[in-house]
Amino acid sequence: MFILGKKKYKNTDMEGLVKLAAQDDFEALEELVKRNQDSVYASFYYLSSDCQDIMDLTQEALLKMARNIKKLKDPSKFKPWLNQIVTRIFYDHIRSKNRKLKTVPIDKKDDDEHDRFNVAEVPCKECTPEESSLNSELNCVIEKSIQKLPDSFKLAIVLREFQGLSYEEIADITNTNIGTVKSRIARARNKLQEDLKAYIA
């Protein structure tokens, strides 16, 4: 019976889990945390350069998600809502370190919906040792390149490329207009492509 119960949660979609978790169903909440912890960790991994910070920030975000799940009125909006939590925690974190979001003059527009910059998806199923080594090195270069971006650009590119949010959702989360979001993402992509020329040529 217990095993069947566990299986039930594994087969429940995200929206269903949110509804159950909001009704104090602890096992649904536990499954919700399991499904999203890697995604939250990945966001902070690219946003923060300190390993200890990444773990602390991830735990804080998941805890805040668990405590506030009842406040989410529309379960279908769970993903953007969770990303808002991640974003606010990130902003609070950099403020606590007496840092300010770096800004760059916006003089370039990018209104095209280009394909996403999927360089992180290089690894294949059957990689040779040489290819595995190159992929590992490539991921390291991507990480360092993202870390060098201004915080506002870093956040925009992580929300777009690693969380899969739309321009509209990112604009809403970061409290900026869509044009600004597009410009930041375009500039971030250009910078990443510059740093990765040797790998993607």
Secondary structure by P-SEA (a helix, b strand, c coil): caaaaaaaaaaccaaaaaaaaaacaaaaaaaaaaacaaaaaaaaaaacccaaaaaaaaaaaaaaaaacccccccccaaaaaaaaaaaaaaaaaaaaacccccccccccccccccccccccccccccccaaaaaaaaaaaaaaaaaaaaccaaaaaaaaacccccccaaaaaaaacccaaaaaaaaaaaaaaaaaaaccccc
